[in-house]
Amino acid sequence: MDLQTFIFSRSKRIVYFRHITFWTIWVLFYTSQLFFARHNFTEQPVSNWLHFLSSFLHVLATSFIDMAYVYTIIYLLIPRFFFRGKFVAFFLSWLLLTILTAFCFRFQYQLMIMPLEEFFGFKRRTLAPLPNAIFSMAISIGFEGCMAAAIVLGKHWYKSNQNLLQAREENQSISLSLKHSEKLAGSQYVVRDIFRDLSVEINKMNCSGDQVDTVKTKAAYILEFLTSYFENTGNRTVSLNHELDGLKKYLAIKEQEHFQYDPQIVQTAAGNKIAGNILLPLTALPYKNESIINKDKKIRVNIRTRGDSVVYNLSWYKNNIRDNLEKAQYEFLQTMKKYLEFNYPKSHKLTVSVNDAAISILLNIKLKEGI
């Protein structure tokens, strides 16, 4: 049986063993203390074995009052008053119990302890005035009560703290899993979009060699892009320049599908890092509803840094004044908001605006205040 089991187990056998051990140590400690105190200060010393026996019987007799006092605090006052927030009632009850216990010790000393000391050969002592004795004993007994309460409250604090730590670990594990899932979800939109376009071209092509070569070239380019961009997909952060390079390659793929771009992407310092799969999935958002994109006008992508912040702006023109984001795009934005909240809880701002002519996304992230 380890120490933690001995202290915290609620098994009746271990509980009884724990209490017996505590009171055995208690009696032996105070017996030794009383033995040496009498040995140093008594004017009529007796033999050592009688001296020790009298000290043992003295402490053993008084320990029953100690037990009643301590167990009343532990099993009555603390659960009924302290744990229910009735602190005034708890303090007054404790004070009354302490004074009552001090009177019990006084009467026990007169009726039992003094005759016991005389029996073993000690000179009869002169009793202190009752008020002085009660005040002195109340302080001593109050210390015992504080020690008992500290043990109980310490055990409750430790158990509560362990439960809190376990809950935090489970919450952190769930958060990391959710982050990873949302990260993969963001990547999925990009991968699905690219391979969908490639499969459409393969289905449309005839058997002419030029078309086969074109598709092969594009497939090789896409595979090279996927390999380089997603090589660090398991990491929490990636180089911002790596993310921007992947974004440029993605735009080059989309330009082959006759989308026009006005990209303004500024490379940053080599040390800047960002949570992966934020900028690229946002850039792929318009193609989840390509029917509303006006291909006659350019899609604007503007990415720049300001100190430790990155500012991302994407806007595209609509075909019709009534065109709007579709359900899948709204769902993706909700997922992205959660992902940003996990990685940059108080250091990001994502806004989406829709007007009669265009749809735009603006994202500002303070990189050093997040993960």
VEXDREN-2710 file (C-alpha; in Angstrom, 1 decimal):
% VEXDREN-2710
k/r/px/py/pz
1/MET/0.0/0.0/0.0
2/ASP/1.5/3.3/-1.1
3/LEU/1.3/6.6/0.9
4/GLN/-1.4/8.1/-1.3
5/THR/-3.7/5.1/-0.9
6/PHE/-3.1/5.2/2.9
7/ILE/-4.0/8.9/3.1
8/PHE/-6.9/9.1/0.7
9/SER/-8.5/5.7/0.5
10/ARG/-12.1/5.4/1.7
11/SER/-11.9/1.6/2.3
12/LYS/-13.1/0.9/5.8
13/ARG/-10.1/-1.3/6.6
14/ILE/-7.7/1.4/5.5
15/VAL/-9.7/4.2/7.2
16/TYR/-9.6/2.3/10.6
17/PHE/-5.9/1.6/10.1
18/ARG/-5.2/5.3/9.3
19/HIS/-7.0/6.6/12.4
20/ILE/-5.4/4.0/14.7
21/THR/-2.0/4.9/13.3
22/PHE/-2.6/8.6/13.8
23/TRP/-3.8/8.3/17.4
24/THR/-1.0/5.8/18.2
25/ILE/1.6/8.4/17.0
26/TRP/-0.3/11.1/18.9
27/VAL/-0.2/9.3/22.2
28/LEU/3.4/8.3/21.9
29/PHE/4.5/11.8/20.9
30/TYR/2.7/13.5/23.8
31/THR/3.8/10.8/26.2
32/SER/7.4/11.5/25.3
33/GLN/6.9/15.2/25.6
34/LEU/5.3/14.9/29.0
35/PHE/7.9/12.4/30.2
36/PHE/10.9/14.7/29.3
37/ALA/9.1/17.8/30.6
38/ARG/8.5/16.2/34.0
39/HIS/12.0/14.7/34.1
40/ASN/13.4/18.2/33.7
41/PHE/11.2/20.2/36.0
42/THR/9.8/17.9/38.8
43/GLU/11.1/18.3/42.3
44/GLN/10.3/14.8/43.3
45/PRO/11.6/12.5/40.5
46/VAL/10.4/8.8/40.4
47/SER/11.8/5.8/38.6
48/ASN/11.9/6.1/34.9
49/TRP/9.5/3.2/34.1
50/LEU/6.9/4.6/36.6
51/HIS/7.5/8.0/35.2
52/PHE/6.9/6.8/31.6
53/LEU/3.9/4.7/32.6
54/SER/2.3/7.6/34.4
55/SER/2.9/9.9/31.4
56/PHE/1.4/7.3/29.1
57/LEU/-1.7/6.8/31.2
58/HIS/-2.1/10.6/31.5
59/VAL/-2.0/11.2/27.7
60/LEU/-4.1/8.1/27.0
61/ALA/-6.9/9.3/29.4
62/THR/-6.9/12.8/27.9
63/SER/-6.8/11.5/24.3
64/PHE/-10.4/10.4/24.5
65/ILE/-11.5/14.0/25.0
66/ASP/-9.1/15.0/22.2
67/MET/-10.8/12.4/19.9
68/ALA/-14.3/13.7/20.8
69/TYR/-13.2/17.3/20.1
70/VAL/-11.4/16.5/16.8
71/TYR/-14.1/14.2/15.4
72/THR/-16.8/16.7/16.2
73/ILE/-15.0/19.3/14.1
74/ILE/-14.2/16.9/11.3
75/TYR/-17.5/15.1/10.9
76/LEU/-20.0/17.6/12.2
77/LEU/-18.9/21.3/12.1
78/ILE/-16.9/21.2/8.8
79/PRO/-19.4/19.3/6.7
80/ARG/-22.5/21.0/8.2
81/PHE/-21.3/24.6/8.4
82/PHE/-18.0/25.2/6.7
83/PHE/-18.6/23.3/3.4
84/ARG/-22.1/24.9/3.2
85/GLY/-20.7/28.4/3.5
86/LYS/-22.0/29.1/7.0
87/PHE/-18.7/30.5/8.3
88/VAL/-20.1/32.5/11.2
89/ALA/-22.0/29.5/12.5
90/PHE/-18.9/27.4/12.0
91/PHE/-16.7/29.8/14.0
92/LEU/-19.1/30.3/16.9
93/SER/-19.7/26.5/17.1
94/TRP/-16.0/25.9/17.1
95/LEU/-15.4/28.5/19.8
96/LEU/-18.2/27.1/22.0
97/LEU/-16.9/23.5/21.5
98/THR/-13.4/24.6/22.4
99/ILE/-14.5/26.2/25.7
100/LEU/-16.7/23.2/26.6
101/THR/-13.7/20.9/25.9
102/ALA/-11.5/23.0/28.1
103/PHE/-14.0/22.6/31.0
104/CYS/-13.9/18.8/30.4
105/PHE/-10.2/18.8/30.6
106/ARG/-10.3/20.8/33.8
107/PHE/-12.8/18.4/35.5
108/GLN/-10.9/15.4/34.2
109/TYR/-7.7/16.7/35.7
110/GLN/-9.3/17.2/39.1
111/LEU/-11.1/13.9/39.1
112/MET/-8.6/11.6/37.4
113/ILE/-5.2/13.0/36.5
114/MET/-4.3/14.5/39.9
115/PRO/-5.1/11.2/41.8
116/LEU/-3.2/9.3/39.1
117/GLU/-0.1/11.5/39.6
118/GLU/-0.3/11.1/43.4
119/PHE/-0.5/7.4/42.9
120/PHE/2.8/7.3/41.0
121/GLY/4.5/9.5/43.6
122/PHE/4.2/13.0/42.2
123/LYS/3.6/15.9/44.6
124/ARG/0.0/17.3/44.4
125/ARG/-0.1/20.5/42.3
126/THR/-1.8/23.7/43.0
127/LEU/-4.5/24.3/40.5
128/ALA/-4.5/27.6/38.5
129/PRO/-7.6/29.8/38.8
130/LEU/-10.4/28.5/36.7
131/PRO/-10.6/31.5/34.2
132/ASN/-6.8/31.3/33.6
133/ALA/-6.8/27.5/33.2
134/ILE/-9.8/27.6/30.8
135/PHE/-8.2/30.4/28.7
136/SER/-4.8/28.5/28.5
137/MET/-6.4/25.2/27.7
138/ALA/-8.7/26.8/25.1
139/ILE/-5.7/28.1/23.2
140/SER/-4.0/24.7/23.4
141/ILE/-7.1/22.8/22.3
142/GLY/-7.8/25.4/19.6
143/PHE/-4.4/24.6/18.1
144/GLU/-5.4/20.9/18.0
145/GLY/-8.6/21.8/16.2
146/CYS/-6.8/23.9/13.7
147/MET/-4.5/21.0/13.0
148/ALA/-7.4/18.6/12.5
149/ALA/-9.2/21.1/10.2
150/ALA/-6.0/21.7/8.2
151/ILE/-5.6/18.0/7.6
152/VAL/-9.2/17.6/6.4
153/LEU/-9.2/20.8/4.3
154/GLY/-5.8/19.9/2.9
155/LYS/-7.1/16.5/1.8
156/HIS/-10.1/18.1/0.2
157/TRP/-8.0/20.7/-1.5
158/TYR/-5.5/18.1/-2.8
159/LYS/-8.3/15.9/-4.2
160/SER/-10.1/18.9/-5.8
161/ASN/-6.8/20.1/-7.3
162/GLN/-6.1/16.6/-8.7
163/ASN/-9.6/16.6/-10.3
164/LEU/-9.0/20.1/-11.7
165/LEU/-5.6/19.1/-13.1
166/GLN/-7.1/16.0/-14.7
167/ALA/-10.0/18.1/-16.1
168/ARG/-7.5/20.5/-17.5
169/GLU/-5.4/17.7/-19.1
170/GLU/-8.5/16.2/-20.7
171/ASN/-9.6/19.7/-21.9
172/GLN/-6.2/20.3/-23.4
173/SER/-6.3/16.9/-25.1
174/ILE/-9.7/17.6/-26.5
175/SER/-8.6/21.1/-27.6
176/LEU/-5.6/19.7/-29.4
177/SER/-7.7/17.1/-31.1
178/LEU/-10.2/19.7/-32.1
179/LYS/-7.4/21.9/-33.4
180/HIS/-6.0/19.1/-35.4
181/SER/-9.4/18.1/-36.8
182/GLU/-10.2/21.7/-37.8
183/LYS/-6.7/22.0/-39.3
184/LEU/-7.3/19.0/-41.4
185/ALA/-10.7/20.3/-42.3
186/GLY/-9.2/23.5/-43.6
187/SER/-6.7/21.5/-45.6
188/GLN/-9.4/19.3/-47.0
189/TYR/-11.2/22.2/-48.7
190/VAL/-8.0/23.0/-50.6
191/VAL/-7.1/19.5/-51.6
192/ARG/-10.6/18.6/-52.6
193/ASP/-10.9/21.7/-54.7
194/ILE/-7.6/21.0/-56.6
195/PHE/-8.3/17.4/-57.3
196/ARG/-11.9/18.1/-58.3
197/ASP/-10.7/20.5/-61.0
198/LEU/-8.1/18.0/-62.2
199/SER/-10.6/15.2/-62.4
200/VAL/-13.0/17.4/-64.4
201/GLU/-10.2/18.1/-66.9
202/ILE/-9.4/14.4/-67.2
203/ASN/-13.1/13.5/-67.7
204/LYS/-13.4/16.1/-70.4
205/MET/-10.3/15.4/-72.4
206/ASN/-10.1/13.3/-75.5
207/CYS/-7.3/11.0/-76.5
208/SER/-5.1/13.6/-78.2
209/GLY/-1.6/13.7/-77.0
210/ASP/-1.5/17.5/-76.3
211/GLN/-4.4/17.2/-73.8
212/VAL/-2.7/14.3/-72.1
213/ASP/0.5/16.2/-71.8
214/THR/-1.3/19.2/-70.4
215/VAL/-3.0/17.2/-67.7
216/LYS/0.2/15.4/-66.8
217/THR/2.0/18.7/-66.5
218/LYS/-0.7/20.1/-64.3
219/ALA/-0.9/16.9/-62.2
220/ALA/2.9/17.0/-61.6
221/TYR/2.7/20.6/-60.6
222/ILE/-0.2/20.0/-58.2
223/LEU/1.6/17.0/-56.7
224/GLU/4.7/19.1/-56.2
225/PHE/2.6/21.8/-54.5
226/LEU/0.9/19.3/-52.2
227/THR/4.2/17.7/-51.2
228/SER/5.9/21.0/-50.4
229/TYR/2.9/22.7/-48.7
230/PHE/1.6/19.9/-46.5
231/GLU/5.0/18.5/-45.5
232/ASN/4.7/20.3/-42.1
233/THR/1.0/19.7/-41.7
234/GLY/1.5/18.0/-38.3
235/ASN/3.3/21.0/-36.8
236/ARG/1.4/23.6/-34.7
237/THR/3.2/26.4/-36.5
238/VAL/4.9/26.9/-39.9
239/SER/7.0/29.6/-41.4
240/LEU/4.9/32.4/-42.6
241/ASN/7.0/32.6/-45.8
242/HIS/6.4/28.9/-46.3
243/GLU/2.6/29.5/-46.1
244/LEU/2.9/32.4/-48.6
245/ASP/4.9/30.3/-51.0
246/GLY/2.2/27.7/-50.9
247/LEU/-0.4/30.4/-51.5
248/LYS/1.4/31.7/-54.5
249/LYS/1.6/28.2/-56.0
250/TYR/-2.1/27.7/-55.4
251/LEU/-2.9/31.0/-57.2
252/ALA/-0.8/29.8/-60.1
253/ILE/-2.9/26.6/-60.3
254/LYS/-6.1/28.7/-60.3
255/GLU/-4.8/31.0/-63.0
256/GLN/-4.5/28.1/-65.3
257/GLU/-8.3/27.8/-65.0
258/HIS/-8.6/31.4/-66.4
259/PHE/-9.2/33.2/-63.1
260/GLN/-7.5/36.6/-63.0
261/TYR/-5.6/37.8/-60.0
262/ASP/-4.2/41.0/-58.6
263/PRO/-1.9/39.5/-55.9
264/GLN/0.1/41.7/-53.6
265/ILE/2.0/39.4/-51.3
266/VAL/5.0/40.6/-49.4
267/GLN/7.5/38.1/-48.0
268/THR/8.3/38.7/-44.3
269/ALA/11.2/38.2/-42.0
270/ALA/12.4/34.6/-41.8
271/GLY/11.6/34.2/-38.1
272/ASN/7.8/34.9/-38.4
273/LYS/5.6/31.8/-37.9
274/ILE/1.9/31.3/-38.1
275/ALA/-0.5/28.4/-37.4
276/GLY/-0.8/26.3/-40.5
277/ASN/-3.7/26.2/-42.9
278/ILE/-5.2/29.6/-42.3
279/LEU/-4.4/31.8/-45.3
280/LEU/-4.6/29.1/-48.0
281/PRO/-8.0/27.7/-47.0
282/LEU/-9.4/31.2/-46.8
283/THR/-8.1/31.9/-50.4
284/ALA/-9.8/28.7/-51.5
285/LEU/-13.1/29.8/-50.1
286/PRO/-14.5/31.6/-53.2
287/TYR/-14.2/28.4/-55.3
288/LYS/-16.7/26.5/-53.1
289/ASN/-19.3/28.5/-55.1
290/GLU/-17.6/29.4/-58.4
291/SER/-20.8/30.3/-60.1
292/ILE/-20.9/33.7/-58.4
293/ILE/-17.3/34.7/-59.3
294/ASN/-17.1/37.3/-62.0
295/LYS/-14.2/36.0/-64.1
296/ASP/-14.1/39.2/-66.1
297/LYS/-12.7/41.0/-63.1
298/LYS/-9.6/40.3/-61.0
299/ILE/-9.6/38.5/-57.7
300/ARG/-7.6/40.6/-55.3
301/VAL/-5.3/39.0/-52.7
302/ASN/-3.3/41.4/-50.5
303/ILE/-1.1/40.1/-47.7
304/ARG/1.3/42.3/-45.8
305/THR/3.0/42.5/-42.4
306/ARG/3.0/45.3/-39.9
307/GLY/5.5/44.6/-37.1
308/ASP/4.4/41.3/-35.5
309/SER/1.0/41.4/-37.3
310/VAL/-0.1/39.9/-40.6
311/VAL/-2.9/41.6/-42.5
312/TYR/-4.8/39.4/-45.1
313/ASN/-7.4/40.7/-47.5
314/LEU/-9.2/38.8/-50.2
315/SER/-12.0/40.1/-52.3
316/TRP/-13.8/39.0/-55.5
317/TYR/-16.5/40.4/-57.6
318/LYS/-20.0/38.8/-58.0
319/ASN/-21.9/38.1/-61.2
320/ASN/-25.2/39.2/-59.8
321/ILE/-26.3/41.7/-57.2
322/ARG/-28.2/39.0/-55.3
323/ASP/-25.3/36.5/-55.1
324/ASN/-24.1/35.6/-51.7
325/LEU/-22.0/33.1/-49.8
326/GLU/-23.5/29.6/-49.8
327/LYS/-24.1/27.3/-46.8
328/ALA/-20.8/25.4/-47.1
329/GLN/-18.9/28.7/-47.1
330/TYR/-20.6/29.9/-44.0
331/GLU/-19.9/26.5/-42.3
332/PHE/-16.2/26.8/-43.3
333/LEU/-16.0/30.3/-41.9
334/GLN/-17.4/29.1/-38.6
335/THR/-14.8/26.4/-38.5
336/MET/-12.1/28.9/-39.3
337/LYS/-13.3/31.2/-36.5
338/LYS/-13.0/28.4/-33.9
339/TYR/-9.5/27.5/-35.2
340/LEU/-8.4/31.1/-34.9
341/GLU/-9.9/31.3/-31.4
342/PHE/-7.9/28.3/-30.3
343/ASN/-4.6/29.6/-31.7
344/TYR/-5.0/33.3/-31.4
345/PRO/-7.7/33.8/-28.8
346/LYS/-7.3/37.5/-28.2
347/SER/-5.0/38.5/-31.0
348/HIS/-7.1/38.1/-34.2
349/LYS/-10.0/39.8/-36.0
350/LEU/-11.8/38.2/-38.9
351/THR/-14.5/40.1/-40.8
352/VAL/-16.5/39.2/-43.8
353/SER/-18.4/41.9/-45.8
354/VAL/-20.8/41.4/-48.7
355/ASN/-22.0/44.3/-50.8
356/ASP/-23.8/44.7/-54.1
357/ALA/-20.7/44.2/-56.1
358/ALA/-18.2/42.1/-54.2
359/ILE/-17.4/39.9/-51.3
360/SER/-14.3/40.5/-49.1
361/ILE/-12.5/38.9/-46.2
362/LEU/-10.2/40.8/-43.9
363/LEU/-8.1/39.0/-41.3
364/ASN/-5.6/40.6/-38.9
365/ILE/-3.5/38.4/-36.7
366/LYS/-0.9/39.4/-34.1
367/LEU/1.5/36.5/-34.5
368/LYS/3.5/36.8/-31.3
369/GLU/0.4/37.0/-29.0
370/GLY/-0.9/33.6/-30.0
371/ILE/0.6/30.1/-30.0
END
